[in-house]
C-alpha cells in the first residue's frame, strides 16, 4: 500500500535528522536547490514568478511533486519579491523584469552603503544608522528618512517631544511613510503565501529544508554595508573597527534566526557563506575576522536547539581544519566547490556534509555523467552516514533529465 503523506513526512524528516546526527539513515537523503528552474520547467519566465504569487506557487509545487526531493525550499521568501522591491525602489539588486531581462537571474549591485567614516555611528546606535543613513541609500522610496529625528532623543514631554516630531510634517517624510505602508502590505502578502506553502507542503508529506535565515556577521558587514572593496580595505586600514562591527552584528544574527524558527517550527537555519572563502581572504584573515563570530553564531544556535546549515559557496578547502571546531552531530555543511572527499576525511566525524553535484554537470552533462558523479559521492562521502546529496548551486540552467537522474539514482543506489 502507498504510504500516507503523514508517513512520508515523518520518514523524510527522520532521514535528514539521522544524517545530521551522523547516523546511518535508511538511505542518503536528497535535496535540490530548484531556484528559477521551476519556472523554466513550467514554461514560465523568471519575471512572471517574481511578480505573480499564484504562478510561483503553481510552478514550484509542480516541480516539487514531480521530482520528490526529501525536502523542499519555500520559494516565497526570495522569489516573489518584485512588487515589494519596486514599492521600496530597492537599489542593491537587479532582478528579472527590473533592470534585467525576463529570464536573467538576480544581480547584486555592489557599493559602499556605509562609508568608512561611519563605523562609529553604526557601533553607537545601529538602529539609528539604519533608519537615517542606510535605508535612504538602499531604498529610494525611503530617502525622506534622512529627515527623521534622532529617535532616542524623544524621551518625554520635556525632552524631545515639543519639537522632535516636526520632521514628520515634511513632504519628503510623508512620502516615505506612505511608501513604507505600501511595502508593509506587500510584505504581509509574502508572509501569507509563505505560511500557506509551508502548511500545504507538510500536508503533502514534504518537510522544508530550513525555517530560519542568518548570516556570518562579516558577510552582513561586507555584503550589504561596506561592499567588497570597502571590506577588503578595512581589514588593513581599520581592523579593530571591522571586528567591533562583527561583534555588534552577532546578536542581531542570532536573534533573527531564533525568532524565525519559533514562527516556522523548523529548527534548521540557512546561512549562506560569501566572503569567508579561499578566494577572498587568507586563512589568517579568516581566523581573525570571519570565523570567531561565525562560530559564535553557530554555537549559539546549537545551544538553542537549532541546526546551523551554512552553504559554503565557492571553495573553502583550506579552511576545513578550522571550521571543524563546532559541537559534533549538530550542523550541516553544504559545499559548492570545496573538495568533498577531503571534507569527508576532515569533517566526517563532526558535521553532516551536503552537496555538491556541479551546476555545470547538471546543465551540460548527461544523466549517465550525473549518476557517475553521484555514485562517487555516495561511495566515499556517504560512507557511514552523515551525507545529503544536493546540487552545488541553484538549478536555473539544469536539464530536467539530469535533475531527475540525481534524485532517482540517489534513492535507488544510496540505500544503506
C-alpha positions in Angstrom: 0.0 0.0 0.0 1.1 3.5 -0.8 2.4 5.5 2.2 0.3 8.4 3.5 1.6 11.9 3.4 2.0 11.9 7.2 4.1 8.7 6.9 6.2 10.2 4.2 6.7 13.4 6.1 7.9 11.5 9.2 10.1 9.2 7.1 11.8 12.1 5.3 12.3 14.2 8.4 13.8 11.2 10.3 16.1 10.5 7.3 17.5 14.0 7.5 17.7 14.1 11.3 19.7 10.8 11.3 22.1 12.3 8.7 22.6 15.4 10.8 23.3 13.3 13.9 26.0 11.4 11.8 24.0 8.2 11.9 23.1 5.9 9.0 19.6 6.7 7.8 17.7 4.2 5.7 19.3 5.9 2.6 21.1 9.0 1.6 18.7 12.0 1.7 18.5 14.1 -1.5 17.8 17.8 -1.7 17.6 20.2 -4.6 18.1 23.9 -5.0 15.3 24.4 -7.6 15.6 28.3 -7.7 14.2 29.5 -11.0 14.4 26.0 -12.5 10.8 25.5 -11.5 9.7 28.5 -13.7 11.6 27.2 -16.8 10.3 23.6 -16.1 6.7 25.0 -16.3 7.4 27.2 -19.3 7.2 30.4 -17.3 9.6 33.3 -17.2 11.6 34.3 -14.1 9.8 37.7 -14.3 6.4 36.1 -14.1 7.1 34.2 -10.9 8.8 37.3 -9.4 5.5 39.2 -9.8 2.7 36.7 -9.7 2.5 34.6 -6.5 -0.1 32.2 -8.0 2.2 31.3 -10.9 5.2 30.9 -8.5 3.1 28.5 -6.3 1.9 26.6 -9.4 5.3 26.1 -11.0 7.2 25.3 -7.7 4.5 22.9 -6.5 4.5 21.0 -9.8 8.3 20.7 -9.7 8.3 19.5 -6.0 5.6 16.9 -6.7 7.2 15.5 -9.8 10.8 15.4 -8.6 10.0 14.4 -5.0 13.1 15.5 -3.1 13.3 14.6 0.6 12.9 18.3 1.5 11.8 21.3 -0.4 12.5 25.1 -0.1 9.8 27.6 0.5 10.0 29.7 -2.7 8.2 32.8 -1.5 10.9 34.4 0.7 13.3 35.0 -2.1 11.3 34.8 -5.4 8.1 36.7 -5.0 9.8 39.9 -4.4 9.1 42.1 -7.5 6.2 44.1 -6.1 7.8 44.7 -2.7 11.2 45.7 -4.1 9.5 48.1 -6.6 7.4 49.7 -3.8 10.7 50.4 -2.0 12.6 51.4 -5.1 15.3 49.0 -4.0 18.9 49.8 -5.1 21.0 46.9 -4.1 19.6 44.4 -6.6 18.6 44.0 -10.2 16.1 41.2 -10.8 14.1 39.7 -13.7 11.9 42.4 -15.1 13.6 45.2 -13.3 17.0 46.1 -14.7 17.3 42.7 -16.3 15.6 40.7 -19.0 12.7 38.4 -18.1 14.9 35.3 -17.8 18.0 36.7 -16.2 18.6 35.8 -12.5 19.4 38.3 -9.7 22.4 40.5 -9.9 23.7 42.3 -6.8 24.7 46.0 -7.1 28.0 46.5 -5.3 28.5 49.7 -3.3 29.7 51.2 -0.1 26.3 51.7 1.5 28.1 52.5 4.8 31.0 54.9 4.4 34.4 54.2 6.0 34.0 57.1 8.4 30.6 55.9 9.7 31.7 52.9 11.7 31.4 54.9 15.0 27.8 55.9 14.2 26.9 52.3 13.4 28.6 51.0 16.5 27.0 53.6 18.7 23.4 53.0 17.5 22.9 50.6 14.7 19.1 51.2 14.5 19.6 55.0 14.2 22.2 54.4 11.5 20.0 52.0 9.6 17.0 54.4 9.7 18.6 57.7 8.9 21.6 56.7 6.7 21.4 53.1 5.4 17.7 52.8 4.5 17.7 56.1 2.5 20.6 54.8 0.4 19.2 51.3 -0.4 15.5 52.1 -0.6 14.9 55.1 -2.9 11.4 55.4 -1.7 12.6 56.0 1.8 15.0 58.8 1.0 12.9 61.0 3.2 14.0 59.1 6.2 17.2 61.2 6.1 15.0 63.8 7.7 14.0 61.6 10.6 14.7 63.0 14.1 17.1 61.1 16.3 14.5 58.8 17.9 16.5 58.2 21.0 16.3 61.9 21.8 12.5 61.9 22.1 12.1 60.7 25.6 9.2 62.6 27.4 7.1 65.8 27.3 10.0 67.9 28.2 12.8 66.2 26.3 12.3 65.8 22.6 8.5 65.8 22.3 7.8 69.6 21.7 9.9 69.9 18.6 11.0 66.3 17.8 8.1 65.3 15.7 8.2 68.3 13.4 10.1 66.4 10.6 7.1 64.1 10.2 5.2 67.0 8.6 7.7 67.4 5.7 6.6 66.2 2.3 9.7 64.0 1.9 9.0 62.1 5.1 5.2 61.9 4.4 6.0 60.3 1.0 8.5 57.9 2.7 5.9 56.8 5.3 3.4 56.2 2.5 5.9 54.0 0.7 6.5 52.2 3.9 2.8 51.5 4.2 2.7 50.1 0.7 5.8 48.0 1.4 4.2 46.6 4.6 1.2 45.4 2.6 3.4 43.6 0.1 5.5 42.1 2.9 2.3 40.8 4.6 1.3 39.2 1.3 4.6 37.4 1.0 4.3 36.2 4.6 0.8 34.9 4.0 1.8 32.9 0.9 5.0 31.5 2.7 3.0 30.3 5.7 0.4 28.7 3.5 3.0 27.0 1.3 4.7 25.5 4.4 1.5 24.1 5.7 0.4 22.6 2.3 3.9 21.1 1.8 3.7 19.4 5.2 0.2 18.1 4.4 1.6 16.7 1.1 4.5 14.9 3.0 7.3 17.3 2.3 9.4 18.9 5.2 11.2 22.2 4.3 14.9 22.5 4.4 15.1 25.5 6.7 12.9 27.5 8.9 15.2 30.4 9.6 17.9 32.5 7.9 21.0 34.2 9.2 24.5 35.3 8.1 28.1 35.3 9.2 28.5 38.8 10.8 31.4 39.6 8.5 29.2 38.8 5.4 26.5 41.1 6.7 29.0 43.9 7.1 30.9 43.1 3.9 28.0 42.3 1.6 25.5 45.0 2.4 27.2 47.8 4.3 30.8 48.2 3.3 30.8 46.3 0.0 33.6 44.2 -1.5 36.2 46.9 -1.9 35.4 48.6 1.4 35.6 45.4 3.4 38.9 44.3 1.8 40.5 47.7 2.6 39.1 47.8 6.1 40.9 44.6 7.1 44.1 46.5 6.6 43.2 50.1 7.4 40.7 49.7 10.4 40.9 46.1 11.5 39.6 46.9 15.1 36.5 48.6 13.6 35.8 45.5 11.5 36.0 43.2 14.5 33.9 45.5 16.6 31.2 45.8 13.9 31.1 42.0 13.5 30.7 41.6 17.3 27.9 44.3 17.2 26.1 42.4 14.4 26.4 39.0 16.0 23.5 39.2 18.5 21.3 40.6 15.6 22.1 37.5 13.5 21.3 35.2 16.5 18.0 37.0 17.2 17.0 36.9 13.5 17.4 33.1 13.3 15.9 32.2 16.6 12.8 34.4 16.0 12.2 32.9 12.6 12.5 29.3 13.8 10.0 30.0 16.6 7.5 31.1 14.0 8.2 28.3 11.5 8.6 25.5 14.0 11.6 24.3 11.8 15.0 24.2 13.6 17.2 24.4 10.6 18.8 27.8 9.9 20.2 28.6 6.4 23.5 30.6 6.4 25.0 31.5 3.0 28.7 31.9 3.2 30.2 34.5 0.9 33.4 36.3 1.8 34.9 33.6 4.1 36.1 31.6 1.1 39.6 30.8 -0.2 39.5 33.4 -3.0 38.6 36.4 -0.8 40.8 36.4 2.3 43.8 34.4 3.6 43.4 31.7 6.2 45.0 34.0 8.8 42.4 36.7 8.0 39.6 34.1 8.1 40.7 33.1 11.6 40.9 36.7 12.7 37.9 38.5 11.1 35.5 35.8 9.9 35.5 32.6 11.9 35.2 33.9 15.5 31.8 35.4 15.1 30.5 32.8 12.7 31.5 30.1 15.2 29.8 32.0 18.0 26.7 32.3 15.9 26.6 28.6 15.2 27.3 27.6 18.7 24.6 30.0 20.0 22.1 28.4 17.6 23.1 24.9 18.6 22.6 25.9 22.3 19.1 27.0 21.3 18.4 23.5 19.9 18.7 24.7 16.3 20.7 23.3 13.4 23.1 25.7 11.6 23.1 25.0 7.8 25.9 27.0 6.2 26.2 26.9 2.4 29.9 27.4 1.7 29.6 29.0 -1.7 32.8 28.6 -3.8 35.9 26.8 -2.4 36.9 26.7 1.2 39.1 23.6 1.2 41.9 25.4 3.1 39.5 26.2 6.0 38.4 22.6 6.7 40.5 22.1 9.8 39.4 25.5 11.2 35.7 25.1 10.6 35.8 21.7 12.3 35.7 23.4 15.7 32.0 23.1 16.5 30.0 20.5 18.5 29.7 17.2 16.6 26.4 16.0 15.1 24.7 19.3 15.3 25.1 21.0 11.9 25.0 20.6 8.1 27.8 22.0 6.0 26.8 22.3 2.3 29.7 22.8 -0.1 29.7 24.2 -3.6 33.3 24.0 -4.9 35.1 22.5 -1.9 36.8 19.2 -2.2 34.1 16.9 -0.9 36.4 13.9 -0.4 38.9 15.9 1.7 36.0 17.4 3.6 34.8 13.8 4.4 38.2 12.9 5.8 38.5 16.0 8.0 34.8 16.8 8.9 33.2 13.4 8.6 33.1 12.8 12.4 31.8 16.4 13.1 29.2 17.6 10.7 26.8 16.2 8.1 28.1 17.1 4.6 25.8 18.2 1.8 26.4 18.7 -1.9 27.9 19.0 -4.4 26.8 17.9 -7.9 28.2 20.7 -10.1 25.8 23.1 -11.8 27.9 22.7 -15.0 27.4 18.9 -14.9 23.6 19.3 -14.4 23.5 21.8 -17.2 25.7 20.3 -19.9 26.3 16.6 -18.9 24.2 13.5 -19.5 22.2 11.5 -17.0 24.9 8.9 -17.0 27.5 11.6 -16.2 25.3 12.7 -13.3 24.8 9.2 -12.0 28.6 8.5 -12.1 29.3 11.6 -10.0 26.6 10.8 -7.5 27.9 7.3 -7.2 31.3 8.5 -6.2 29.8 10.9 -3.7 27.6 8.2 -2.1 30.5 5.6 -2.1 33.0 8.0 -0.5 31.3 10.9 1.2 28.2 8.9 2.1 30.1 6.1 3.8 28.9 5.5 7.3 26.2 8.2 7.0 26.3 11.9 7.6 25.7 12.9 4.0 23.0 14.6 2.0 23.0 14.6 -1.8 22.4 18.0 -3.3 23.3 20.2 -6.3 26.2 22.5 -5.8 24.3 25.6 -6.9 20.7 26.6 -7.8 19.4 24.7 -10.8 18.4 27.6 -13.1 20.0 26.1 -16.2 19.9 22.4 -15.4 18.5 19.9 -17.7 15.4 18.2 -16.2 16.6 14.7 -17.1 19.8 15.4 -15.2 18.0 16.6 -12.1 15.7 13.5 -12.3 18.8 11.3 -12.6 20.4 12.9 -9.5 17.3 12.4 -7.4 16.3 8.9 -8.6 19.8 7.5 -8.6 20.3 8.6 -5.0 17.1 7.0 -3.9 18.0 3.7 -5.7 21.7 3.5 -5.0 22.0 5.4 -1.8 20.4 2.7 0.4 22.4 1.7 3.5 
